[in-house]
Amino acid sequence: MTSISSATDRPSQQSSATAFPALNRGELETLQVNLGYRCNQSCSHCHVNAGPWRTEMMEEEQIKLIPKVLQTLNLNCLDLTGGAPELHPQFRSLVQEAKALGVQVIDRCNLTILQEPGQEDLAAFLANEGVKVVASLPCFEEERVDKQRGLGVFQRSISGLQSLNARGYGMPNTDLELDLVFNPSGAQLPPAQGELEHTYRDKLFENYGIHFSKLLTITNMPIQRFAQTLKARGELDDYYSLLHQAHRDKNLNSVMCRSLISVSWTGMLFDCDFNQQLGIPVGSGPKTLNELLNQAETINNQSIAVGTHCFGCTAGGGSSCGGALN
């Protein structure tokens, strides 16, 4: 087990009393790829510090390796993230190649991208390819969403959801999955996922006629932009204490790093997207996408690099890219 605590992870080194438990990867199922940090939004909770000014994008050489890795390792899911992954010029061709292999593709969509110039046909493309859409909507209240994500984002997000519904996403008796993502606006844990989902369904349908498949609650991780905000308010240490005190051992069996590996826009491997942003390399095994392709048999059962921030995934009901764990 590798345990690393960096300056961006926590102001002080974690003590043995607060050390996160050792973890090993199980069977790898999902390849999560960050295609780049460029985004049409700049959200206060963004753990990758994405925005319109970012220029980092995965190069074609790395893009070409992704279908080969999916096929060689017999993976069943390609999870595309960013930034806004749809802004990568090879996003659509990569989706088509992965779908041709029979792999489920997830697009982590911010919804407003659907109205950006040049993306007017994006919803139709996603539906035609059968891509699962995981869309960020941190609240069903306009004021709170705009405060967290930018003025006018809520109404543009609602328009995006309506366009997805119009193509069958999230509708009854359809295979087109549309999951919504909730994250708290500040330094607290998400409420119970099931109860909040009922509220989301009632409010979004009553006010906007919107349907969706599931609600995923995700804990804000104390890294990058969110950590900087907490530090400026003098709340960072208290938030770490909250996460540690709310830790539940039972969540360790379901944390996403046990079945997922994260790929940066440079092609480097990380045990999760959060470790990627903290610059914490994989605990062991292949270090790059190319090495993963050539050392596929070594990836399972490897040790996972952990740190104090990992309590964000095991606190309360647990948190992962797929929502609550319990």
C-alpha positions in Angstrom: 0.0 0.0 0.0 1.3 3.4 -0.9 0.1 6.4 1.3 1.0 9.9 0.2 0.0 13.2 1.6 0.9 16.2 -0.4 0.7 20.0 0.1 -2.5 20.0 -1.9 -3.9 17.0 -0.1 -3.7 18.3 3.5 -1.9 21.1 5.3 -0.1 18.6 7.6 1.0 15.0 7.3 -1.6 12.5 8.4 -0.9 10.7 11.6 -1.1 6.9 12.0 -4.3 7.5 13.9 -5.9 9.0 10.8 -4.2 6.9 8.1 -6.5 5.5 5.5 -6.8 1.7 5.5 -4.7 -0.2 2.9 -6.5 -1.2 -0.3 -5.9 -3.5 -3.2 -7.6 -3.4 -6.6 -10.0 -6.2 -7.4 -10.8 -7.0 -11.0 -10.5 -4.0 -13.3 -13.8 -3.2 -15.1 -13.7 0.5 -16.0 -11.3 2.7 -17.8 -11.9 6.3 -16.8 -10.3 8.7 -19.2 -9.8 12.5 -18.6 -9.7 13.9 -22.2 -8.6 17.3 -21.1 -9.3 20.3 -18.8 -11.0 22.6 -21.2 -14.5 23.3 -20.2 -17.2 25.9 -21.0 -17.9 26.3 -17.3 -15.8 27.1 -14.2 -17.6 25.6 -11.1 -16.6 26.4 -7.6 -16.6 22.8 -6.5 -14.5 21.6 -9.6 -11.8 19.2 -8.3 -9.9 19.4 -11.6 -9.8 23.2 -11.8 -11.3 23.1 -15.3 -12.4 26.1 -17.3 -12.5 27.8 -20.7 -8.9 29.0 -20.4 -7.5 25.5 -20.0 -5.8 24.1 -23.1 -4.7 20.6 -22.0 -6.0 17.9 -24.3 -5.1 14.2 -24.8 -3.0 13.8 -27.9 -4.1 11.5 -30.8 -1.3 9.0 -30.0 -2.9 8.3 -26.6 -6.4 8.3 -27.9 -5.5 5.5 -30.3 -4.4 3.3 -27.4 -7.8 3.5 -25.6 -9.7 1.0 -27.8 -6.8 -1.4 -27.8 -6.7 -1.3 -24.0 -10.4 -1.9 -23.7 -10.2 -4.9 -26.0 -7.0 -6.4 -24.6 -8.2 -6.1 -21.0 -11.8 -7.1 -21.9 -13.1 -4.1 -20.0 -16.9 -3.4 -20.0 -16.9 0.4 -19.5 -15.3 3.5 -20.8 -15.9 6.5 -18.6 -15.1 9.8 -20.3 -14.6 12.9 -18.3 -12.8 16.3 -18.4 -13.3 19.3 -18.3 -16.1 18.9 -20.8 -15.0 15.7 -22.6 -17.2 16.6 -25.6 -14.9 19.5 -26.4 -12.1 17.1 -27.4 -12.0 16.9 -31.2 -11.9 13.1 -31.2 -14.6 12.6 -28.6 -17.1 11.3 -31.1 -14.8 9.0 -33.0 -13.6 7.5 -29.7 -17.2 6.9 -28.6 -18.0 5.1 -31.8 -14.9 2.9 -31.6 -15.7 1.9 -28.0 -19.3 1.2 -28.8 -18.2 -1.0 -31.8 -16.3 -3.1 -29.3 -19.5 -3.6 -27.2 -18.2 -1.4 -24.4 -20.6 0.8 -22.4 -19.6 4.4 -22.7 -20.3 7.0 -20.1 -20.3 10.7 -20.9 -19.9 12.9 -17.8 -21.8 15.9 -19.2 -22.3 19.3 -17.7 -25.5 19.8 -19.7 -24.7 23.4 -20.8 -22.3 21.9 -23.4 -25.4 20.8 -25.3 -26.1 24.5 -26.3 -22.5 25.4 -27.2 -21.8 26.4 -30.8 -20.9 23.4 -32.8 -22.6 21.0 -30.3 -26.2 21.5 -31.4 -26.4 17.8 -32.6 -24.6 16.4 -29.5 -27.8 15.1 -27.8 -28.8 13.3 -31.0 -25.3 11.8 -31.4 -25.2 10.5 -27.8 -28.7 8.9 -28.2 -27.8 7.3 -31.6 -24.7 5.7 -30.0 -26.5 4.6 -26.9 -24.1 6.5 -24.6 -25.0 6.7 -20.9 -25.2 10.3 -19.8 -24.2 11.2 -16.3 -25.1 14.9 -15.9 -24.2 17.3 -13.2 -27.1 19.1 -11.5 -26.1 20.0 -8.0 -29.6 21.2 -7.0 -33.1 21.7 -8.3 -33.1 25.3 -7.2 -31.9 27.9 -9.7 -30.3 30.3 -7.2 -28.1 27.7 -5.7 -27.0 26.2 -9.0 -26.1 29.6 -10.5 -24.1 30.5 -7.3 -22.1 27.3 -7.6 -21.7 27.0 -11.3 -22.3 30.4 -12.9 -25.1 32.8 -13.8 -27.7 31.3 -16.1 -26.3 27.7 -15.8 -29.4 26.4 -14.2 -31.8 27.4 -17.0 -29.3 26.1 -19.6 -29.0 22.8 -17.7 -32.8 22.5 -17.7 -32.9 23.1 -21.4 -30.2 20.4 -21.8 -32.2 17.9 -19.8 -35.3 18.6 -21.8 -33.4 18.0 -25.1 -32.1 14.7 -23.7 -35.6 13.7 -22.6 -36.9 14.6 -26.1 -34.5 11.9 -27.5 -35.6 9.3 -25.0 -33.0 9.8 -22.2 -34.3 9.0 -18.8 -37.8 8.3 -20.0 -39.9 5.3 -18.9 -39.4 2.1 -21.0 -36.2 3.3 -22.6 -32.6 2.0 -22.5 -31.1 5.5 -22.7 -29.8 6.1 -19.2 -29.7 9.7 -17.8 -28.3 9.9 -14.3 -28.0 13.2 -12.4 -25.2 14.1 -10.0 -25.8 16.0 -6.8 -22.9 17.4 -4.7 -23.2 19.7 -1.6 -22.6 23.4 -2.0 -20.2 23.5 0.9 -18.3 21.6 3.6 -20.9 18.9 4.5 -21.8 15.4 3.5 -24.5 14.7 1.0 -27.9 13.6 2.4 -29.2 10.1 1.9 -29.2 9.4 -1.8 -32.6 7.5 -2.0 -34.5 10.2 -0.1 -33.0 13.0 -2.1 -33.8 11.2 -5.4 -37.5 11.3 -4.6 -37.3 15.0 -4.0 -35.4 15.6 -7.2 -38.0 13.6 -9.2 -40.9 15.4 -7.7 -39.4 18.9 -8.2 -38.0 18.4 -11.6 -41.1 16.8 -13.0 -43.5 19.2 -11.3 -41.7 22.3 -12.4 -40.1 21.3 -15.7 -41.6 18.0 -16.8 -38.1 16.4 -16.6 -37.5 12.6 -16.2 -34.2 11.0 -15.3 -32.9 7.5 -14.4 -31.1 7.8 -11.1 -29.7 10.4 -8.8 -26.0 10.0 -7.7 -24.8 11.8 -4.6 -21.1 12.6 -4.6 -19.1 14.1 -1.7 -17.0 17.2 -2.5 -13.3 16.2 -2.3 -11.0 18.6 -0.5 -8.6 19.1 -3.4 -8.0 21.8 -6.0 -10.5 24.7 -6.2 -12.8 23.4 -3.4 -9.8 22.9 -1.1 -8.5 26.4 -1.8 -11.9 27.8 -1.0 -12.1 25.9 2.3 -8.6 26.9 3.2 -9.3 30.6 2.6 -12.3 30.3 5.0 -10.3 28.5 7.6 -12.5 25.4 7.2 -10.2 22.9 5.6 -9.0 21.1 8.7 -12.6 20.9 10.1 -13.8 19.3 6.8 -11.1 16.7 7.0 -12.1 15.9 10.5 -15.7 15.6 9.4 -14.8 13.1 6.7 -12.6 11.1 9.0 -15.2 10.9 11.8 -17.9 9.8 9.3 -15.7 7.0 7.9 -17.4 3.6 7.6 -15.3 0.4 7.1 -18.1 -1.3 5.1 -17.7 1.3 2.3 -14.1 0.0 1.7 -15.5 -3.0 -0.3 -17.2 -0.8 -2.8 -14.9 2.2 -3.4 -14.5 2.9 -7.1 -10.7 2.5 -7.2 -11.1 -1.3 -6.6 -12.6 -1.8 -10.1 -11.5 1.4 -12.0 -8.3 3.0 -13.2 -8.0 6.6 -14.1 -6.1 7.9 -17.1 -4.9 11.5 -17.3 -4.9 13.6 -20.5 -1.1 12.8 -20.7 -1.7 9.0 -20.7 -0.5 8.5 -17.1 -2.3 6.1 -14.8 -3.8 6.8 -11.4 -5.9 4.8 -9.0 -8.7 7.4 -9.2 -9.5 10.8 -10.7 -8.8 12.4 -7.3 -5.4 11.0 -7.0 -4.8 12.2 -10.6 -5.5 15.8 -9.6 -3.2 15.4 -6.5 -0.4 14.0 -8.6 -0.4 10.7 -6.7 0.8 7.9 -9.1 -0.6 4.4 -9.0 0.4 2.4 -6.0 2.0 -0.3 -8.1 1.9 -1.9 -11.6 1.8 -0.2 -15.0 2.3 3.6 -14.9 1.1 4.6 -18.4 -1.6 3.7 -20.8 1.0 2.1 -23.1 2.4 0.0 -20.2 -1.1 -1.0 -19.3 -1.6 -2.3 -22.8 1.6 -4.4 -22.6 1.3 -5.5 -19.0 -2.4 -6.1 -18.9 -2.1 -9.3 -16.7 -0.5 -7.3 -13.9 -3.2 -4.7 -13.2 -5.5 -6.8 -10.9 -4.8 -7.2 -7.2 -2.2 -4.4 -7.2 -1.9 -2.1 -4.2 -3.8 1.2 -4.4 -2.2 4.6 -3.4 -4.3 6.2 -0.6 -4.2 9.4 1.4 -6.2 11.4 3.9 -8.5 12.6 1.1 -9.7 9.1 0.6 -12.0 9.5 3.6 -14.2 11.5 1.3 -15.1 8.3 -0.5 -15.9 6.3 2.7 -17.7 8.9 4.8 -21.4 8.5 5.5 -23.2 6.6 2.8 -20.0 6.6 0.8 -19.2 8.3 -2.5 -17.9 7.3 -5.9 -18.4 8.2 -9.6 -21.4 6.0 -9.3 -22.9 7.8 -6.4 -23.4 6.5 -2.8 -22.0 3.1 -1.9 -24.6 2.1 0.7 
